[in-house]
Every structure is written in C-alpha cells, then in structure tokens.
Amino acid sequence: MGDGAGLEVDEPERLEAAERPIFYFDFSSPECWLAAERVNHELAVVPVWTPVRVAGAAGRPSPEELTEFNRRADEQGLPAIRLPNPWPEDSDVALRAATFAAASGRVVAFSLAALRQAFAAGRDLSQVDNVLIAAAACELHPRAVLKGVESRSIEQRLNTTSEEAERRGVARVPEVWP
C-alpha cells in the first residue's frame, strides 16, 4: 500500500469519488485487515473502499507470514491475529454485504467490523450470523442485509467492481489504486 505521496489536496472533503484513490480489499487475508485499519490515516484523502473478488485470493498464511502479520498488528496496537476456522473460508457473503453497505454509505464501518470479526475474533465469515454481527455493529438492519446479499443487483455490482479492478491490473488485495 502506498504512503499517499503525491496526493496533495487542498480541500479533501470536497473531492468527488472519481477523484479519490480506491482501496480494493476482500475478507480473505489478515493483510487486508491490517491495511484497512490504517488506510484512511495514511493517505492524504480518504479512499473509496471497494470490496472485490480477486482470482487467486490469499490462502492460509505461512507461519512466517503469520509472525510478520502479528508483528505489524502489534505495531498498530491491534490484537494478535486469530485465523477463522475452517480456513480458507468463503467470504462471498461478506463481500456482498460490504457491497450492500456501500450503497448506504456504511462500507467502511461494516468492513472494519467484519474484518475484526474474522481476524481479531477468529470468526468464520461464511457463517451468515457472523456477517450479521458486523452489520449490526454499523446499524445495518439484519433483514435488509439478508435481502441485499441475495439480490441480483448487489451481485452484479460486486461483479462489475471486481471486473473493473482486474482491468486496472489489480491482481491481489489489499491494493490502493491509482
């Protein structure tokens, strides 16, 4: 993830979404959680948070990677990483819920809550109840979230943003573009 160098903005609150960097992420890696916890503070402007499906998403971290992730978590003042069991998990429900949350302006709050559920609490985001806990943390109604994750329009929006990320060369997440 970049350090925001070169992003000089006089009035960041007035930037349109098209003028802001994009933070591409998913729920399949502790690295996404670590990046998500700091991205809004490291860039000159708050990026557009965009959940995506990426081919070849991260697998289970090696012991060395997990040690490094835990070192970074400690530096950030975060708890030690607890990987969900089973691993790898299917995070598609969480991706669709994040896409739904984006439509109501709650993608950041939902995504942070879901990533914390996955990697601070070790909860499996393929379990709908765990996704709903994250949704409740940001005041998204459970029935609305359930309806949203099952809707064709949310699925299509997630597919479209994922295809757009791929066209831009995003091969892994987390990624800040441009």
Buried (B, 14 or more C-beta within 10 A) or exposed (E): BBEBEEBEBEEEEEBEEEEBBBBBBBBBBBBBBBBBBBBBEEBBBBBBBBBBBBEEBBEEBEEEBBEBBBEBBEEEEBEEBEBBEEEBBBBBBBBBBBBBBBEEEBBBBBBBBBBBBBBBEEBBBBBBEBBBBBBBBBEBEBEEBBEBBEBEEBBEBBEEBBEBBBEEEBEBBBBBBE
